[in-house]
Amino acid sequence: MKIPDKVRCSHILLSWDQAFESTHSRELVFAIHDAKEIIASLKGGGYTWQAAVKEHSACPHSWVSDGDLGWFKFGEVTPELWNACLICPIDELLEEPVQSPYGIHIITRTG
């Protein structure tokens, strides 16, 4: 498999009490639990992506653009986010949340 030069994704960031720039007091285990519930709800049609971003995302950079992080290269985002995008098929929601120093990410790859 050829590794792309750049990828694009949207995310929902759930903060937890010890995340970098934390905006929430919940413990990590609860942030992961909440992320899994949101993923299940997105897959089951209980949420639109836009509604889930507006209600749950703590990302100040992508919140206004429905979670879109734009195109990025290796090194421009955390390694956890980059690696998650490499395994996520384009236009699909990643099955599991991804932990980075900034929090728990729900990811959909868009390019």
ZATOR-651713 format. One record per residue: chain; residue in three letters; x, y, z of N, C-alpha, C in turn. Coordinates in Angstrom, 1 decimal. Each point is the difference from the previous one (the first is absolute). Example, Ala and Ser with C-alpha at 12.3 -4.5 7.8 and 13.67 -1.06 7.14 Angstrom:
BEGIN
<unit A code ALA n.X 13.2 n.Y -5.7 n.Z 7.8 ca.X -0.9 ca.Y 1.2 ca.Z 0.0 c.X 0.9 c.Y 1.2 c.Z 0.0>;
<unit A code SER n.X -0.4 n.Y 1.1 n.Z -0.7 ca.X 0.9 ca.Y 1.1 ca.Z 0.0 c.X -0.8 c.Y 1.1 c.Z 0.8>;
! end
This chain:
BEGIN
<unit A code MET n.X 0.8 n.Y -1.2 n.Z 0.0 ca.X -0.8 ca.Y 1.2 ca.Z 0.0 c.X 0.9 c.Y 1.2 c.Z 0.0>;
<unit A code LYS n.X -0.3 n.Y 0.9 n.Z -0.9 ca.X 0.8 ca.Y 1.3 ca.Z -0.1 c.X -0.6 c.Y 1.0 c.Z 1.0>;
<unit A code ILE n.X 0.9 n.Y 0.6 n.Z 0.8 ca.X -0.4 ca.Y 1.0 ca.Z 1.0 c.X -0.2 c.Y 1.3 c.Z -0.7>;
<unit A code PRO n.X -1.2 n.Y 0.7 n.Z 0.1 ca.X -0.2 ca.Y 1.2 ca.Z -0.7 c.X 0.9 c.Y 1.1 c.Z 0.6>;
<unit A code ASP n.X 0.3 n.Y 1.1 n.Z -0.8 ca.X 0.8 ca.Y 1.1 ca.Z 0.5 c.X -0.8 c.Y 0.9 c.Z 1.0>;
<unit A code LYS n.X -1.4 n.Y 0.0 n.Z -0.3 ca.X -0.8 ca.Y 0.8 ca.Z 1.0 c.X -1.4 c.Y -0.7 c.Z 0.0>;
<unit A code VAL n.X -0.7 n.Y 0.3 n.Z 1.1 ca.X -1.3 ca.Y -0.6 ca.Z 0.2 c.X -0.9 c.Y 1.2 c.Z 0.5>;
<unit A code ARG n.X -1.3 n.Y -0.3 n.Z 0.0 ca.X -1.0 ca.Y 1.0 ca.Z 0.5 c.X -1.0 c.Y -0.8 c.Z 0.9>;
<unit A code CYS n.X -0.3 n.Y 0.7 n.Z 1.1 ca.X -1.0 ca.Y -0.7 ca.Z 0.9 c.X -0.8 c.Y 1.1 c.Z 0.7>;
<unit A code SER n.X -1.1 n.Y -0.5 n.Z 0.6 ca.X -0.8 ca.Y 0.8 ca.Z 0.9 c.X 0.0 c.Y -0.7 c.Z 1.3>;
<unit A code HIS n.X -0.1 n.Y 0.7 n.Z 1.1 ca.X 0.0 ca.Y -0.7 ca.Z 1.3 c.X -0.9 c.Y 0.7 c.Z 1.0>;
<unit A code ILE n.X -0.3 n.Y -0.8 n.Z 1.0 ca.X -0.7 ca.Y 0.5 ca.Z 1.2 c.X 0.9 c.Y -0.2 c.Z 1.1>;
<unit A code LEU n.X 0.4 n.Y 1.0 n.Z 0.7 ca.X 1.0 ca.Y -0.1 ca.Z 1.1 c.X -0.7 c.Y 0.0 c.Z 1.4>;
<unit A code LEU n.X 0.2 n.Y -1.1 n.Z 0.7 ca.X -0.6 ca.Y 0.0 ca.Z 1.4 c.X 1.2 c.Y 0.2 c.Z 0.9>;
<unit A code SER n.X -0.1 n.Y 1.0 n.Z 0.8 ca.X 1.0 ca.Y 0.3 ca.Z 1.0 c.X -0.2 c.Y -0.8 c.Z 1.2>;
<unit A code TRP n.X 1.1 n.Y -0.2 n.Z 0.8 ca.X -0.1 ca.Y -0.6 ca.Z 1.3 c.X 1.0 c.Y 0.7 c.Z 0.9>;
<unit A code ASP n.X -0.1 n.Y -0.3 n.Z 1.3 ca.X 0.6 ca.Y 0.8 ca.Z 1.0 c.X 1.5 c.Y 0.2 c.Z -0.1>;
<unit A code GLN n.X 0.7 n.Y -0.9 n.Z -0.6 ca.X 1.5 ca.Y 0.1 ca.Z -0.1 c.X 0.5 c.Y 0.2 c.Z -1.4>;
<unit A code ALA n.X -0.9 n.Y 0.3 n.Z -0.9 ca.X 0.4 ca.Y 0.3 ca.Z -1.4 c.X 0.6 c.Y 1.3 c.Z -0.1>;
<unit A code PHE n.X 0.9 n.Y 0.2 n.Z -1.0 ca.X 0.6 ca.Y 1.3 ca.Z -0.3 c.X -1.1 c.Y 1.0 c.Z -0.3>;
<unit A code GLU n.X 0.1 n.Y 1.1 n.Z 0.6 ca.X -1.0 ca.Y 1.1 ca.Z -0.2 c.X -1.4 c.Y -0.5 c.Z 0.4>;
<unit A code SER n.X -0.2 n.Y -0.8 n.Z 1.0 ca.X -1.2 ca.Y -0.6 ca.Z 0.4 c.X -1.1 c.Y 1.0 c.Z 0.2>;
<unit A code THR n.X -1.2 n.Y -0.4 n.Z -0.4 ca.X -1.2 ca.Y 0.9 ca.Z 0.1 c.X -1.1 c.Y -0.8 c.Z 0.8>;
<unit A code HIS n.X 0.4 n.Y -1.1 n.Z 0.6 ca.X -1.0 ca.Y -0.9 ca.Z 0.6 c.X 0.6 c.Y -0.6 c.Z 1.3>;
<unit A code SER n.X -0.9 n.Y -0.3 n.Z 1.0 ca.X 0.5 ca.Y -0.6 ca.Z 1.2 c.X -0.2 c.Y -1.5 c.Z 0.1>;
<unit A code ARG n.X -0.5 n.Y -0.7 n.Z -1.1 ca.X -0.3 ca.Y -1.4 ca.Z 0.0 c.X 1.4 c.Y -0.8 c.Z -0.1>;
<unit A code GLU n.X 0.0 n.Y -1.2 n.Z 0.6 ca.X 1.1 ca.Y -0.8 ca.Z -0.1 c.X 0.1 c.Y -0.7 c.Z -1.4>;
<unit A code LEU n.X 1.2 n.Y -0.5 n.Z -0.3 ca.X 0.2 ca.Y -0.6 ca.Z -1.3 c.X -1.0 c.Y -1.1 c.Z -0.3>;
<unit A code VAL n.X -0.2 n.Y -0.9 n.Z 0.9 ca.X -0.9 ca.Y -1.1 ca.Z -0.3 c.X -1.4 c.Y 0.5 c.Z -0.4>;
<unit A code PHE n.X -0.5 n.Y 1.1 n.Z 0.6 ca.X -1.3 ca.Y 0.5 ca.Z -0.4 c.X 0.0 c.Y 0.7 c.Z -1.3>;
<unit A code ALA n.X 1.1 n.Y 0.6 n.Z -0.4 ca.X 0.1 ca.Y 0.6 ca.Z -1.3 c.X 0.0 c.Y -1.0 c.Z -1.1>;
<unit A code ILE n.X 0.7 n.Y -1.1 n.Z 0.3 ca.X 0.0 ca.Y -1.2 ca.Z -1.0 c.X -1.4 c.Y -0.6 c.Z -0.1>;
<unit A code HIS n.X -0.6 n.Y -0.1 n.Z 1.1 ca.X -1.4 ca.Y -0.6 ca.Z 0.0 c.X -0.9 c.Y 0.9 c.Z -0.8>;
<unit A code ASP n.X 0.0 n.Y 1.4 n.Z 0.3 ca.X -0.8 ca.Y 0.9 ca.Z -0.7 c.X 0.3 c.Y 0.0 c.Z -1.5>;
<unit A code ALA n.X 1.2 n.Y -0.1 n.Z -0.4 ca.X 0.4 ca.Y -0.1 ca.Z -1.4 c.X -0.6 c.Y -1.2 c.Z -0.7>;
<unit A code LYS n.X 0.1 n.Y -1.2 n.Z 0.7 ca.X -0.6 ca.Y -1.2 ca.Z -0.6 c.X -1.5 c.Y 0.1 c.Z -0.1>;
<unit A code GLU n.X -0.7 n.Y 0.7 n.Z 0.9 ca.X -1.4 ca.Y 0.2 ca.Z -0.1 c.X -0.3 c.Y 0.9 c.Z -1.2>;
<unit A code ILE n.X 0.7 n.Y 1.1 n.Z -0.2 ca.X -0.2 ca.Y 0.9 ca.Z -1.1 c.X 0.2 c.Y -0.7 c.Z -1.3>;
<unit A code ILE n.X 1.1 n.Y -0.9 n.Z -0.1 ca.X 0.2 ca.Y -0.7 ca.Z -1.2 c.X -1.1 c.Y -0.9 c.Z -0.3>;
<unit A code ALA n.X -0.5 n.Y -0.7 n.Z 1.0 ca.X -1.2 ca.Y -0.9 ca.Z -0.2 c.X -1.2 c.Y 0.8 c.Z -0.5>;
<unit A code SER n.X -0.2 n.Y 1.1 n.Z 0.6 ca.X -1.1 ca.Y 0.9 ca.Z -0.4 c.X 0.1 c.Y 0.5 c.Z -1.4>;
<unit A code LEU n.X 1.2 n.Y 0.4 n.Z -0.4 ca.X 0.3 ca.Y 0.4 ca.Z -1.4 c.X -0.3 c.Y -1.1 c.Z -1.0>;
<unit A code LYS n.X 0.5 n.Y -1.2 n.Z 0.4 ca.X -0.2 ca.Y -1.1 ca.Z -0.9 c.X -1.5 c.Y -0.5 c.Z -0.1>;
<unit A code GLY n.X -0.7 n.Y 0.2 n.Z 1.1 ca.X -1.4 ca.Y -0.4 ca.Z 0.0 c.X -1.0 c.Y 1.1 c.Z -0.4>;
<unit A code GLY n.X 0.5 n.Y 1.2 n.Z -0.4 ca.X -0.8 ca.Y 1.0 ca.Z -0.5 c.X -0.6 c.Y 0.9 c.Z 1.1>;
<unit A code GLY n.X 0.4 n.Y -0.1 n.Z 1.2 ca.X -0.5 ca.Y 0.8 ca.Z 1.1 c.X 0.5 c.Y 1.4 c.Z 0.0>;
<unit A code TYR n.X 1.1 n.Y 0.2 n.Z -0.7 ca.X 0.6 ca.Y 1.4 ca.Z -0.1 c.X 0.4 c.Y 0.2 c.Z -1.5>;
<unit A code THR n.X 0.0 n.Y 1.3 n.Z -0.4 ca.X 0.8 ca.Y 0.3 ca.Z -1.2 c.X 1.4 c.Y 0.4 c.Z 0.5>;
<unit A code TRP n.X 0.9 n.Y -0.1 n.Z -0.9 ca.X 1.4 ca.Y 0.4 ca.Z 0.3 c.X 0.0 c.Y 1.4 c.Z 0.5>;
<unit A code GLN n.X -0.7 n.Y 0.9 n.Z -0.7 ca.X 0.1 ca.Y 1.4 ca.Z 0.4 c.X -0.6 c.Y 0.3 c.Z 1.4>;
<unit A code ALA n.X -1.1 n.Y -0.7 n.Z 0.3 ca.X -0.6 ca.Y 0.1 ca.Z 1.4 c.X 0.9 c.Y -0.5 c.Z 1.1>;
<unit A code ALA n.X 0.7 n.Y -1.1 n.Z -0.3 ca.X 0.9 ca.Y -0.6 ca.Z 1.0 c.X 1.2 c.Y 0.9 c.Z 0.2>;
<unit A code VAL n.X 0.5 n.Y 0.6 n.Z -1.0 ca.X 1.1 ca.Y 0.9 ca.Z 0.1 c.X -0.4 c.Y 1.2 c.Z 0.9>;
<unit A code LYS n.X -1.1 n.Y 0.6 n.Z -0.3 ca.X -0.5 ca.Y 1.2 ca.Z 0.7 c.X -0.2 c.Y -0.3 c.Z 1.5>;
<unit A code GLU n.X -0.6 n.Y -1.2 n.Z 0.2 ca.X -0.3 ca.Y -0.4 ca.Z 1.4 c.X 1.2 c.Y -0.5 c.Z 0.8>;
<unit A code HIS n.X 0.9 n.Y -0.6 n.Z -0.6 ca.X 1.1 ca.Y -0.7 ca.Z 0.8 c.X 1.4 c.Y 0.4 c.Z -0.2>;
<unit A code SER n.X 0.3 n.Y 0.6 n.Z -1.1 ca.X 1.5 ca.Y 0.3 ca.Z -0.3 c.X 0.5 c.Y 1.1 c.Z 0.8>;
<unit A code ALA n.X 1.2 n.Y -0.2 n.Z 0.5 ca.X 0.8 ca.Y 1.0 ca.Z 0.8 c.X 1.1 c.Y 0.6 c.Z -0.8>;
<unit A code CYS n.X 0.0 n.Y -0.3 n.Z -1.3 ca.X 1.1 ca.Y 0.6 ca.Z -0.9 c.X -0.4 c.Y 1.4 c.Z -0.4>;
<unit A code PRO n.X 0.8 n.Y 1.0 n.Z 0.5 ca.X -0.3 ca.Y 1.4 ca.Z -0.4 c.X 0.3 c.Y 0.3 c.Z -1.4>;
<unit A code HIS n.X 0.9 n.Y -0.8 n.Z -0.7 ca.X 0.4 ca.Y 0.3 ca.Z -1.3 c.X -1.0 c.Y -0.5 c.Z -1.1>;
<unit A code SER n.X -0.6 n.Y -1.2 n.Z 0.3 ca.X -0.8 ca.Y -0.6 ca.Z -1.1 c.X -1.5 c.Y 0.0 c.Z 0.4>;
<unit A code TRP n.X -0.3 n.Y 0.5 n.Z 1.1 ca.X -1.4 ca.Y 0.0 ca.Z 0.5 c.X -0.9 c.Y 0.8 c.Z -1.0>;
<unit A code VAL n.X 0.5 n.Y 1.1 n.Z -0.5 ca.X -0.8 ca.Y 0.9 ca.Z -0.9 c.X -0.2 c.Y -0.6 c.Z -1.4>;
<unit A code SER n.X 0.9 n.Y -1.0 n.Z -0.3 ca.X -0.1 ca.Y -0.6 ca.Z -1.4 c.X -0.4 c.Y -1.4 c.Z 0.1>;
<unit A code ASP n.X -0.9 n.Y -0.4 n.Z 0.9 ca.X -0.6 ca.Y -1.3 ca.Z 0.1 c.X 1.1 c.Y -1.1 c.Z 0.2>;
<unit A code GLY n.X 1.1 n.Y 0.4 n.Z 0.8 ca.X 1.0 ca.Y -0.9 ca.Z 0.3 c.X 1.1 c.Y -0.2 c.Z -1.0>;
<unit A code ASP n.X -0.1 n.Y 0.7 n.Z -1.1 ca.X 1.0 ca.Y -0.1 ca.Z -1.1 c.X 1.4 c.Y 0.5 c.Z 0.4>;
<unit A code LEU n.X 1.0 n.Y -0.9 n.Z -0.1 ca.X 1.4 ca.Y 0.4 ca.Z 0.3 c.X 0.7 c.Y 0.4 c.Z -1.3>;
<unit A code GLY n.X -0.6 n.Y -0.2 n.Z -1.1 ca.X 0.6 ca.Y 0.3 ca.Z -1.3 c.X 1.1 c.Y -1.0 c.Z -0.4>;
<unit A code TRP n.X 0.8 n.Y 0.3 n.Z -1.0 ca.X 1.0 ca.Y -0.9 ca.Z -0.5 c.X 1.3 c.Y 0.2 c.Z 0.9>;
<unit A code PHE n.X 0.6 n.Y -1.1 n.Z 0.4 ca.X 1.2 ca.Y 0.1 ca.Z 0.7 c.X 1.0 c.Y -1.1 c.Z -0.3>;
<unit A code LYS n.X 1.3 n.Y 0.3 n.Z 0.2 ca.X 1.1 ca.Y -0.9 ca.Z -0.2 c.X 0.4 c.Y -0.6 c.Z 1.3>;
<unit A code PHE n.X 0.8 n.Y -1.1 n.Z -0.1 ca.X 0.6 ca.Y -0.6 ca.Z 1.2 c.X 0.8 c.Y 1.1 c.Z 0.7>;
<unit A code GLY n.X -0.1 n.Y 0.1 n.Z 1.3 ca.X 0.7 ca.Y 0.9 ca.Z 0.8 c.X -0.8 c.Y 1.3 c.Z 0.3>;
<unit A code GLU n.X -1.1 n.Y 0.2 n.Z -0.7 ca.X -0.9 ca.Y 1.2 ca.Z 0.2 c.X -1.1 c.Y -0.2 c.Z 1.0>;
<unit A code VAL n.X -0.2 n.Y -1.3 n.Z 0.3 ca.X -1.0 ca.Y -0.4 ca.Z 1.1 c.X 0.7 c.Y -1.0 c.Z 0.9>;
<unit A code THR n.X -0.7 n.Y -0.4 n.Z 1.0 ca.X 0.6 ca.Y -1.0 ca.Z 0.9 c.X 0.2 c.Y -1.3 c.Z -0.7>;
<unit A code PRO n.X 1.0 n.Y -0.8 n.Z 0.3 ca.X 0.2 ca.Y -1.3 ca.Z -0.6 c.X -1.3 c.Y -0.9 c.Z 0.1>;
<unit A code GLU n.X -0.7 n.Y 0.1 n.Z 1.1 ca.X -1.2 ca.Y -0.8 ca.Z 0.2 c.X -1.0 c.Y 0.3 c.Z -1.0>;
<unit A code LEU n.X -0.2 n.Y 1.3 n.Z -0.3 ca.X -1.0 ca.Y 0.4 ca.Z -1.0 c.X 0.4 c.Y -0.4 c.Z -1.4>;
<unit A code TRP n.X 1.3 n.Y 0.3 n.Z -0.3 ca.X 0.5 ca.Y -0.4 ca.Z -1.3 c.X -0.2 c.Y -1.5 c.Z -0.3>;
<unit A code ASN n.X 0.4 n.Y -0.8 n.Z 1.0 ca.X -0.1 ca.Y -1.5 ca.Z -0.2 c.X -1.4 c.Y -0.5 c.Z -0.1>;
<unit A code ALA n.X -0.9 n.Y 0.7 n.Z 0.8 ca.X -1.4 ca.Y -0.4 ca.Z -0.1 c.X -0.6 c.Y 0.3 c.Z -1.4>;
<unit A code CYS n.X 0.5 n.Y 1.1 n.Z -0.6 ca.X -0.5 ca.Y 0.4 ca.Z -1.3 c.X 0.5 c.Y -1.0 c.Z -1.1>;
<unit A code LEU n.X 1.2 n.Y -0.6 n.Z 0.2 ca.X 0.5 ca.Y -1.0 ca.Z -0.9 c.X -0.7 c.Y -1.3 c.Z 0.0>;
<unit A code ILE n.X -0.6 n.Y -0.3 n.Z 1.1 ca.X -0.8 ca.Y -1.3 ca.Z 0.0 c.X -1.5 c.Y 0.2 c.Z -0.2>;
<unit A code CYS n.X -0.4 n.Y 1.2 n.Z 0.0 ca.X -1.5 ca.Y 0.3 ca.Z -0.2 c.X -0.3 c.Y 0.2 c.Z -1.5>;
<unit A code PRO n.X -0.9 n.Y -0.8 n.Z -0.6 ca.X -0.3 ca.Y 0.2 ca.Z -1.4 c.X -0.7 c.Y 1.4 c.Z -0.2>;
<unit A code ILE n.X 0.3 n.Y 0.5 n.Z -1.2 ca.X -0.6 ca.Y 1.3 ca.Z -0.3 c.X -1.5 c.Y 0.0 c.Z 0.0>;
<unit A code ASP n.X -0.6 n.Y 1.1 n.Z 0.6 ca.X -1.4 ca.Y 0.1 ca.Z 0.1 c.X -0.7 c.Y -1.0 c.Z 1.0>;
<unit A code GLU n.X 0.8 n.Y -0.5 n.Z 0.9 ca.X -0.5 ca.Y -0.9 ca.Z 1.1 c.X 0.4 c.Y 0.5 c.Z 1.4>;
<unit A code LEU n.X -0.8 n.Y -0.4 n.Z 0.9 ca.X 0.2 ca.Y 0.3 ca.Z 1.4 c.X 0.9 c.Y -1.0 c.Z 0.6>;
<unit A code LEU n.X 1.0 n.Y 0.3 n.Z 0.7 ca.X 0.9 ca.Y -1.0 ca.Z 0.6 c.X -0.8 c.Y -0.6 c.Z 1.1>;
<unit A code GLU n.X 0.1 n.Y -1.4 n.Z 0.1 ca.X -0.8 ca.Y -0.8 ca.Z 1.0 c.X 0.3 c.Y 0.3 c.Z 1.4>;
<unit A code GLU n.X 1.2 n.Y 0.4 n.Z 0.4 ca.X 0.4 ca.Y 0.2 ca.Z 1.3 c.X 0.6 c.Y 1.4 c.Z 0.2>;
<unit A code PRO n.X -0.2 n.Y 0.6 n.Z 1.2 ca.X 0.6 ca.Y 1.3 ca.Z 0.3 c.X 1.5 c.Y -0.1 c.Z 0.1>;
<unit A code VAL n.X 0.6 n.Y 1.1 n.Z -0.2 ca.X 1.5 ca.Y 0.1 ca.Z 0.0 c.X 0.5 c.Y 1.0 c.Z 1.1>;
<unit A code GLN n.X 0.9 n.Y -0.5 n.Z 0.8 ca.X 0.5 ca.Y 0.9 ca.Z 1.1 c.X 1.3 c.Y 0.7 c.Z -0.5>;
<unit A code SER n.X 0.0 n.Y 1.3 n.Z 0.3 ca.X 1.2 ca.Y 0.8 ca.Z -0.2 c.X 0.3 c.Y 0.8 c.Z 1.2>;
<unit A code PRO n.X 1.0 n.Y 0.8 n.Z 0.1 ca.X 0.2 ca.Y 0.8 ca.Z 1.2 c.X -1.1 c.Y 1.1 c.Z 0.1>;
<unit A code TYR n.X -0.7 n.Y 0.3 n.Z -1.1 ca.X -1.0 ca.Y 1.0 ca.Z 0.1 c.X -1.4 c.Y -0.5 c.Z 0.4>;
<unit A code GLY n.X -0.2 n.Y -1.3 n.Z 0.0 ca.X -1.2 ca.Y -0.6 ca.Z 0.4 c.X -0.4 c.Y -1.2 c.Z -0.8>;
<unit A code ILE n.X -1.2 n.Y -0.3 n.Z -0.1 ca.X -0.6 ca.Y -1.2 ca.Z -0.7 c.X -0.6 c.Y 0.5 c.Z -1.3>;
<unit A code HIS n.X 0.4 n.Y -0.6 n.Z -1.1 ca.X -0.5 ca.Y 0.5 ca.Z -1.3 c.X -0.9 c.Y -1.1 c.Z -0.6>;
<unit A code ILE n.X -1.1 n.Y 0.5 n.Z -0.6 ca.X -0.9 ca.Y -0.7 ca.Z -0.8 c.X 0.4 c.Y 0.5 c.Z -1.4>;
<unit A code ILE n.X 0.3 n.Y -1.0 n.Z -0.9 ca.X 0.6 ca.Y 0.5 ca.Z -1.3 c.X -0.8 c.Y -0.6 c.Z -1.2>;
<unit A code THR n.X -0.2 n.Y 0.9 n.Z -0.9 ca.X -0.4 ca.Y -0.5 ca.Z -1.4 c.X 1.0 c.Y 0.6 c.Z -1.0>;
<unit A code ARG n.X 0.5 n.Y -0.9 n.Z -0.8 ca.X 1.0 ca.Y 0.5 ca.Z -1.0 c.X -0.8 c.Y 0.5 c.Z -1.2>;
<unit A code THR n.X 0.4 n.Y 1.1 n.Z -0.5 ca.X -0.7 ca.Y 0.7 ca.Z -1.1 c.X 0.9 c.Y 0.1 c.Z -1.3>;
<unit A code GLY n.X 1.2 n.Y -0.4 n.Z 0.1 ca.X 0.9 ca.Y 0.1 ca.Z -1.2 c.X 1.3 c.Y -0.6 c.Z 0.3>;
! end
